[in-house]
Amino acid sequence: MNLLKSILKYVVLLFLLLNVQLGFAAGENNKAAGATEFDVREAILEHLADSYEWHIITIGQKHISIPLLVIIRSQESGWHIFLSSKFYHGHDEYKGFYIAQEGNYKGKIVEKKPSGEEIRPFDISITKNAFSLLLNSAILIGLIMYVANWYKKKNQNKDYKTPKGFIALMEIFIMNINDDLIKPCVGKDYKKFAPYLLTVFFFIFFNNIMGLVPIFPEGANVTGNIAVTLVLALFTFVIVNFYGTKEYWREIFWPDVPVWLKVPIPIIPVIEVVGIFTKPFALMIRLFANILAGHSILLGLTFLIFVTVQLGPLINSSMTVVSVILSVFISFVEILVAYIQAYVFTMLSAVFIGLARVEGHHQH
């Protein structure tokens, strides 16, 4: 009961901090634009998008943000490394580079050719999502190494007792995923793929949870970025097809169906080949869409407060109460979704690997 109360207080506190940050940002955006209505769509997209700085809060005309490292290579002038503060929140130009405010490259660093054409330089900058990805990965590696070191010392010293606290929690997670998911889905040689699948699970779950923390240095939309989910899906795609057995490939190019479905028009083989690519595509879209939708709903409920400001204090105060209650509820749902999405991605990856490890009937 005490643990539940502590979690509830933590979620409410984080939500209030999120409201304060979004409130300042929303008010400043409306003032700067001279708008009479708050643009919810634009505000949500702005907070979900990647950026070259980490915006903390806006007070009056003063923007408080942390500049990040810009690393770009121009076709004309070569490599450039500098802090994003040179752009002064995206409104200044520096050495011919600037952040596009509209068009196909909106929000990205661009430069202009002598002809006037706007082009993108080669960009490997440490953006908000990239910084959060590196930070979360470093923290996760540290936590896993801490647990591994504890078990290493336990094996060397028999006086170590049963794990408690964080170690016990991690053991529950690891054994649950390994024994109840990876082992039955992959099959007899599951140990070969367990390290990858466990890494995928904890990577997605940890980044999902950190994405719900609305204060620096967390809160970035990492797993809601399609580039991140694309890379994760590509790893599964490579492992599935690289470790596929001869029987797996035979079932793709010469499946056990009537000959007229294979010759002269290879109907079923074509479907099977397409299936090779639709599986990782489904992994990519499922994770991306669910996390992005969750963040969008949470932001939308929060912005109810600012949308109803002009409807009067009575309606605004009532909608504020509704917004807080619904947002706290959705925050708890998002914690559950963070686990479910990591579990589903890992489970489907394990199933695809298990299907690729199929053996011929004579080998059973």
C-alpha positions in Angstrom: 0.0 0.0 0.0 2.8 2.4 0.9 4.5 1.6 -2.4 1.4 2.4 -4.4 1.0 5.7 -2.6 4.7 6.6 -3.3 4.2 5.7 -7.0 1.0 7.8 -7.1 2.8 10.8 -5.6 5.6 10.4 -8.0 3.4 10.4 -11.1 1.3 13.4 -9.8 4.5 15.4 -9.2 5.9 14.6 -12.6 2.6 15.6 -14.2 2.5 18.9 -12.3 6.1 19.6 -13.5 5.0 18.8 -17.1 2.1 21.2 -16.7 4.4 24.0 -15.5 6.8 23.5 -18.4 4.0 23.2 -21.0 2.1 26.1 -19.5 5.0 28.5 -19.9 5.7 27.2 -23.4 2.1 27.5 -24.4 1.7 31.0 -23.0 4.9 32.2 -24.7 4.0 30.7 -28.0 0.6 32.4 -28.0 2.1 35.7 -26.9 4.8 35.6 -29.6 2.3 34.7 -32.3 -0.4 37.1 -31.2 -2.8 34.2 -31.5 -6.3 34.2 -30.0 -6.5 30.4 -29.9 -4.0 27.9 -28.8 -2.8 25.6 -31.7 -3.0 22.2 -30.1 -1.8 20.3 -33.1 1.3 22.5 -33.6 2.1 22.3 -29.9 2.0 18.5 -29.8 4.1 18.1 -32.9 6.6 20.6 -31.5 7.0 18.6 -28.3 7.2 15.3 -30.0 9.7 16.4 -32.7 13.5 16.1 -32.4 15.5 19.3 -31.9 19.1 20.6 -31.7 18.6 21.9 -28.2 17.0 20.8 -25.0 14.3 23.4 -24.1 13.7 23.5 -20.4 11.3 26.4 -19.9 10.4 29.9 -21.2 9.9 32.8 -18.8 8.7 35.9 -20.5 11.0 36.5 -23.4 13.8 34.4 -22.0 14.3 30.9 -23.3 16.1 28.5 -20.9 17.6 25.6 -22.8 20.7 23.5 -23.1 22.5 23.6 -26.4 23.6 20.4 -28.0 26.5 19.5 -30.2 26.1 20.1 -34.0 28.3 18.0 -36.3 27.7 18.6 -40.0 29.6 18.3 -43.2 29.0 20.8 -46.0 29.5 20.0 -49.6 31.2 23.3 -50.0 33.1 24.0 -46.8 33.7 20.6 -45.2 33.2 19.6 -41.5 31.8 22.0 -38.9 31.4 21.3 -35.1 29.7 23.9 -32.9 27.0 24.3 -30.3 23.4 24.8 -31.4 23.3 28.0 -29.3 24.9 29.6 -32.4 21.4 29.5 -34.0 19.8 31.3 -31.1 16.8 29.0 -30.8 16.6 28.4 -34.5 16.3 32.0 -35.7 19.9 33.0 -36.6 22.3 31.9 -39.3 25.8 30.6 -38.6 28.5 30.1 -41.3 25.8 29.7 -43.9 23.8 27.2 -42.0 20.4 27.7 -40.4 17.4 25.8 -39.2 14.6 25.7 -41.7 11.3 27.1 -40.4 9.1 25.6 -43.1 9.1 23.3 -46.1 10.3 19.7 -46.4 13.3 20.3 -44.1 11.4 22.1 -41.3 13.3 21.9 -38.1 16.5 20.6 -39.8 19.8 22.3 -40.4 20.1 23.4 -44.1 22.4 25.5 -46.2 21.9 27.3 -49.6 23.9 26.6 -52.7 25.1 29.6 -54.8 22.1 28.9 -57.0 19.8 29.5 -54.1 18.7 25.9 -53.7 18.2 24.8 -50.1 20.0 21.5 -49.3 20.7 19.4 -46.3 24.4 18.9 -45.2 25.6 15.5 -43.9 24.3 15.7 -40.4 25.4 13.5 -37.4 24.5 16.1 -34.7 23.8 15.1 -31.1 20.1 16.0 -31.1 17.7 15.7 -28.2 16.7 12.2 -29.1 20.3 11.1 -29.8 21.5 12.6 -26.5 18.7 10.8 -24.6 19.4 7.6 -26.4 23.1 7.7 -25.5 22.3 8.7 -21.9 19.7 6.0 -21.4 22.0 3.4 -22.9 24.8 4.4 -20.6 22.5 4.2 -17.6 21.1 0.8 -18.7 24.5 -0.6 -19.2 25.6 0.6 -15.8 22.5 -1.1 -14.2 23.1 -4.4 -16.0 26.8 -4.4 -15.1 25.9 -3.7 -11.5 23.6 -6.7 -11.4 26.1 -8.9 -13.3 28.9 -7.9 -10.8 26.7 -8.8 -7.9 26.2 -12.3 -9.2 29.8 -12.6 -10.1 30.7 -11.9 -6.5 28.0 -14.2 -5.3 29.5 -17.1 -7.3 33.0 -16.3 -5.8 31.7 -15.9 -2.2 29.2 -18.5 -1.0 28.3 -16.2 2.0 26.2 -14.0 -0.3 22.5 -14.2 0.6 19.4 -14.2 -1.5 19.2 -11.1 -3.7 16.9 -8.3 -2.4 15.6 -5.0 -3.7 16.8 -3.9 -7.1 18.8 -7.1 -7.7 15.8 -9.3 -7.0 13.6 -7.1 -9.2 16.0 -7.5 -12.1 16.2 -11.2 -11.6 12.4 -11.5 -11.8 12.4 -9.5 -15.1 15.3 -11.5 -16.6 14.0 -14.9 -15.6 10.5 -14.1 -16.7 11.6 -12.9 -20.2 14.2 -15.7 -20.6 12.1 -18.7 -19.3 8.6 -17.7 -20.2 9.1 -15.9 -23.5 12.5 -16.5 -25.2 12.8 -20.3 -24.4 9.3 -21.4 -25.7 9.3 -19.0 -28.7 12.8 -19.7 -30.1 13.2 -23.4 -29.2 16.0 -25.6 -28.3 18.9 -23.3 -29.2 17.3 -20.3 -27.4 20.5 -19.6 -25.5 22.2 -18.4 -28.7 19.6 -15.6 -29.1 18.8 -14.8 -25.5 21.4 -12.0 -25.1 20.1 -10.1 -28.1 16.4 -10.6 -27.1 17.0 -9.6 -23.5 19.0 -6.5 -24.7 16.1 -5.5 -27.0 13.5 -5.9 -24.2 15.4 -3.8 -21.6 16.4 -1.2 -24.2 12.9 -0.6 -25.3 11.4 -0.8 -21.8 13.9 1.5 -20.3 13.6 4.1 -23.0 9.8 3.9 -22.9 9.9 4.6 -19.1 12.4 7.4 -19.4 10.2 9.0 -22.1 7.5 9.5 -19.5 9.7 11.5 -17.2 8.9 15.2 -18.2 12.1 16.8 -16.8 15.6 17.1 -18.1 17.6 15.0 -19.0 14.7 12.7 -19.8 11.4 13.0 -21.6 12.6 12.6 -25.2 10.5 10.7 -27.6 13.1 8.1 -28.3 11.0 4.9 -29.1 8.4 7.2 -30.7 11.0 8.1 -33.3 10.6 5.9 -36.4 14.4 5.9 -37.1 15.0 4.1 -33.7 12.3 1.5 -34.3 13.6 1.0 -37.9 17.1 0.1 -36.6 15.6 -2.3 -34.0 13.5 -4.0 -36.7 16.5 -4.2 -39.0 18.5 -6.0 -36.3 15.8 -8.6 -36.0 15.5 -8.8 -39.8 19.2 -9.6 -40.2 19.3 -12.1 -37.3 16.2 -13.9 -38.6 17.4 -14.3 -42.2 21.1 -14.8 -41.4 20.4 -17.7 -39.0 17.6 -19.1 -41.0 18.0 -22.9 -41.7 17.9 -24.6 -45.1 14.3 -25.7 -44.3 13.3 -22.1 -43.7 14.6 -20.9 -47.1 13.1 -24.0 -48.8 9.7 -23.2 -47.4 10.0 -19.7 -48.8 11.1 -20.5 -52.3 9.6 -24.0 -52.7 6.8 -24.3 -50.1 4.8 -27.5 -49.6 1.8 -26.5 -51.7 0.3 -27.7 -55.0 2.7 -27.2 -57.9 0.3 -25.0 -59.8 0.7 -22.4 -57.0 4.5 -22.4 -57.7 4.9 -23.0 -61.4 4.6 -21.3 -63.9 3.5 -18.3 -61.8 5.2 -18.4 -58.3 2.2 -17.1 -56.4 3.1 -18.5 -53.0 6.9 -18.0 -53.2 6.2 -14.3 -54.0 3.9 -14.0 -51.0 6.5 -15.7 -48.8 9.3 -13.3 -50.0 7.1 -10.3 -49.3 6.5 -11.8 -45.9 10.2 -11.6 -45.1 10.0 -7.8 -45.3 6.5 -7.3 -43.8 7.5 -8.9 -40.5 10.2 -6.3 -39.6 8.0 -3.6 -41.0 5.2 -4.6 -38.6 7.7 -4.5 -35.7 8.8 -1.0 -36.6 5.3 0.5 -37.1 3.8 -1.2 -34.1 6.3 0.2 -31.6 6.5 3.6 -33.2 2.8 4.1 -33.5 1.9 3.0 -30.0 4.5 5.1 -28.2 3.8 8.1 -30.4 0.1 7.8 -29.8 0.5 7.5 -26.0 2.6 10.6 -25.8 0.2 12.5 -28.1 -2.8 11.6 -25.9 -1.0 12.6 -22.7 0.0 16.0 -24.3 -3.5 16.5 -25.7 -5.1 16.0 -22.2 -2.6 18.4 -20.7 -3.3 21.1 -23.3 -7.0 21.0 -22.4 -6.0 23.5 -19.7 -4.7 26.0 -22.1 -7.4 25.5 -24.8 -10.1 26.4 -22.3 -8.4 29.5 -20.9 -10.6 31.9 -22.9 -13.8 30.1 -22.0 -13.9 31.6 -18.6 -12.5 30.7 -15.1 -15.3 28.3 -14.3 -14.9 26.2 -17.4 -11.2 26.4 -17.3 -10.9 25.4 -13.6 -13.3 22.5 -14.2 -11.4 21.3 -17.3 -8.1 21.6 -15.3 -9.4 19.1 -12.8 -10.6 16.8 -15.5 -7.2 17.2 -17.3 -5.2 16.4 -14.2 -7.3 13.3 -13.3 -7.3 11.9 -16.9 -3.6 12.7 -17.4 -2.6 10.9 -14.1 -4.7 7.9 -15.2 -3.1 7.9 -18.7 0.3 8.1 -17.1 -0.3 4.9 -15.2 -1.6 3.3 -18.4 1.5 4.5 -20.2 3.7 2.7 -17.7 1.8 -0.5 -18.4 2.1 0.2 -22.2 5.8 0.7 -21.8 6.2 -2.8 -20.6 3.7 -4.3 -23.0 5.3 -2.8 -26.1 8.8 -4.0 -25.0 7.3 -7.4 -24.3 5.4 -7.6 -27.6 8.5 -6.5 -29.7 10.7 -9.1 -28.0 8.0 -11.8 -28.3 7.5 -11.2 -32.0 11.2 -11.1 -32.6 11.6 -14.4 -30.7 8.7 -16.0 -32.7 10.3 -14.9 -36.0 13.7 -16.3 -35.0 12.0 -19.5 -33.9 10.2 -19.9 -37.2 13.5 -19.3 -39.1 15.1 -22.1 -37.0 12.6 -24.7 -38.3 14.0 -28.2 -39.1 13.0 -30.7 -41.7 10.8 -33.6 -40.6 13.7 -36.1 -41.0 15.7 -34.0 -38.5 13.2 -34.2 -35.6 
